Amino acid sequence: MADQLEYLELSEAEGSAHKFYEVAVNDCLLTIRYGRIGDQGQRQEKSFPSHEQALAEAKKKISAKKKKGYENAVMGVRQKRAITRRATASSPSRSKPSPVIWRFETGAATFGIFVDETSVWAGTQAGRVFRLSHEGNVTHQFKLPDGVKCIVADDDWLYAGCDDGKVYDLSSKAPMVAYEIHESTDIYWLDIADGVLGVADANGKIVIINHDDESQWEKQSRGKSGWMVRCDELGVYHGHTGGITMYDWEDGTQIWHANTDGQVLFGWQEESHVYAATSADKVLQFTKRGEPGHTYVCDSTVYSCATAEDGKYVFAGDNSSSVYCFAEDGKRIWKLATRCGSALSMQYHRDRLYIVTSDGTLACLDVSDAAIEAAEAGTVPEAKTFTAPTEAAAAQVQSSVERVDNAGDKVVVECYQEGSKLRVRVVSAGYEAWNVQFPKNIREAGRRYVVDELRPSSRGNFYRAYGEIKRLDD
């Protein structure tokens, strides 16, 4: 019979923290369950040589949580809160309608979007991820356990950051867990560069996590609500209520800070500039040395922004269901109505602007000169409308992989225990003695796996598994 030690909660009336932490000991087994109040949360188990040692470790865990503000509570008294924290109020625009080519109705408010040469991706607050063609047809879909905050690309890898504190790799047929962020971090936005993860949270903290899911450093910025984090080879750009702060990759040293008018609600970067969408009705441009550039003035709070061709055009979406286009020097070229809610995120690709909105629409807008000229004259195309398919065909999170008894010409890696960590290293000849970035939820100590390819990171101290992964039973 389990000795129930404590059930704790941390719930801030004015903040976003609304979490529980439950500890139980059954003989020599310590069980910890944690997550958002009202959810099942995540479970961890650890065996100890004796019941007394398990109890001692449980008391240490409880003491540490209480120091962070957790208090004893009765399960079920506090109710679950809605996950979405950024305001998504949207009022209709009085502008002329924009030239929408097609709309895809996802069924829930949608924050995550990514566009490349072959596909358009969208992730919803219901945890659904859709991959579509550029003409609006669904080619694949995933179902994740919680709401999708953002979708980000890192070279040939694609990731979705979710409200359950995990980052999922979407690069295979089914999603797998790439990073497990500490449960005390309330994710607002994230970005990944060369396998290293930057996470911005509700309290204005920026956390950098390496390829093996270990925190390198964390810093408290000058504001809260970090809705912007962008990473490149130079550093990390963190946008929050107090402005934008740039940090050094290696140790988190502040390189520069710039004040902004209002809260930063979204961020974008190009090779030489970063852009901040703000609650003060503006998009602000800064060089990557922190020097202020052009200002792009909208008529309402700006929820999102994007650029074309390294800043040749700057696009913005406000909370009044309008989208804007500016010339590089800040001159407004046009403002048009989305006709499908306010754009919470956007991306430009080859004369098209893709937006995901507060009413759950993924829309493709024709922003070529000819289409905009026609729209301003009152002529827009008749938009095609697509609806989300049922979840029956959605790929679920993968916790096991196909088995093979021969590696063939593939690369062999093995999982090994190092202290409390499960790590992965290369077995095949011809590689450096580096660890391998590998999905978290399929690791098993002593098990060997076959991967299509290993690619060295540009940092030169670890490999990244690419392609299909299979379990080797030899």
C-alpha positions, 0 to 999 in steps of 0.5 A, a space after each residue: 500500500 502506498 504511503 501518500 506523502 504530499 499533494 502540493 499546488 502552485 496557483 497564482 491568481 495574477 500569474 499563469 502558474 497553475 500546477 500540482 506536484 504529487 509524491 507517493 512511496 510504495 515500499 522502495 518505489 518513489 512515484 512523482 506525478 506533476 503537471 497542470 492542475 486538472 490534467 493527469 500530468 506526467 509520471 516518474 518512478 524511481 526505485 531505491 535500495 530501501 523504503 527509508 531511502 525512498 522516503 528521504 528522497 521524497 521529503 527532499 523533493 517536497 521541501 524543494 517544491 515548498 521553497 519555490 512556493 508550492 503549498 499543501 492542497 486538496 486534489 480537485 478543489 482548484 479547477 483546470 484553467 484554460 491554457 491559452 494565455 496570450 490575448 486573442 481578442 479579435 474585432 472585425 476589420 473595416 478595411 477592404 478584403 484581402 485576396 484569400 486564395 484558400 482557407 483551411 478550417 482547423 477547428 481551434 485557435 491556431 498559433 503554430 505555422 511553418 512553410 517551406 518549398 513543399 508544405 505548409 504546417 499548422 498547429 492548433 490549441 487542440 494539439 492537432 498538427 496538419 501538413 498541407 500542400 501549397 494548394 490547401 490539401 492535407 497530406 499528413 496529420 499528427 495528434 499531440 497530447 496538448 496545445 501547440 504553441 509554435 512550430 519551428 524548423 532547424 535545418 532539416 528538422 521540424 519541431 512543435 512546442 506544446 503546452 505539456 512541456 515537451 518539444 516534439 520532432 515532426 520529421 518522421 512519420 509519427 511525432 517523437 519527444 525531442 526535449 522535455 522541458 522542466 515542469 516549472 517552465 511555463 512555455 510561451 515560445 521557443 526556437 532551435 538552432 543547430 540542436 540547441 533549444 531556446 525557451 521563453 516563459 511566462 515569467 520573463 526567463 530565457 532557458 537554453 537547453 543543449 542537444 541532450 536535453 540539459 540546461 546550459 544556462 538560464 537568465 531572468 530578463 527585465 520583463 515578463 511574458 516572453 512571446 519572442 525568442 529567436 536564435 542564430 549563430 550569434 546569440 539569442 534574442 528575447 522579447 518580453 514586456 521590458 523590450 528585447 535582450 540579446 544574450 551570448 550562446 555560450 554563457 548567457 552574457 547580456 550583449 545588448 538590451 533595447 526598450 520597445 514601445 509596449 509589450 513584445 507579442 511576437 518576433 521575427 528575424 532575418 540575416 541582419 535584423 530582428 523584428 518585434 511586434 508590439 502592443 503599442 501598434 508597431 513593428 520595430 526593427 533592430 540590427 543584430 547589434 541592437 541598433 534601432 532601425 525602421 518603425 512600421 506603424 499599424 492601427 492596433 495592437 500587433 499580434 504577428 509579423 514576418 518579412 519577405 526577401 530579407 526585409 524587402 517587405 514587412 508584413 503585420 497582423 493586428 487584433 482587428 483582423 487586418 494584415 499590413 504590408 510595409 516597404 523596407 523603409 517603413 512606408 505603409 503600402 496596404 492594409 486589408 481585412 483577413 475575413 477570418 480573424 486576427 493573424 496570431 502567426 504568419 509566414 511569407 513564401 513566394 508572393 503568398 502570405 500564410 496566416 493562422 488566426 484566432 478563429 482557427 483558420 489557416 489562410 493563404 493570401 495572394 500578396 503579389 502586386 497584381 493581386 493587391 492592386 485588384 483587392 484595393 480596387 474591390 476585386 478578390 478571388 473566390 476563396 476555396 474552403 477546406 475543413 480538417 479531416 477527422 482525427 482517425 488518421 492522425 499519427 499519435 506520439 511514437 513510443 516504440 519503433 519497428 524492429 529489425 534483425 540486421 542493420 544492413 548499410 545503416 548506422 548503429 547507435 546504442 543507448 547507455 546509462 550514465 548516472 541518472 541519464 540515458 544517453 546515446 552513442 555511435 557504435 558503427 565505425 568511422 565516427 567520432 566518439 560523440 553522443 547522438 541527439 535522439 528521441 527521448 521517449 524511445 530510449 532504453 538502456 542497453 538497446 541498439 538502434 539503426 538510423 538512416 543517417 547521422 549528421 554532425 552539428 555545426 558546433 562539432 561535438 554531437 551527432 543528430 539522427 536523421 531519417 527513420 529509426 528502428 530497434 536492432 534485435 541482433 
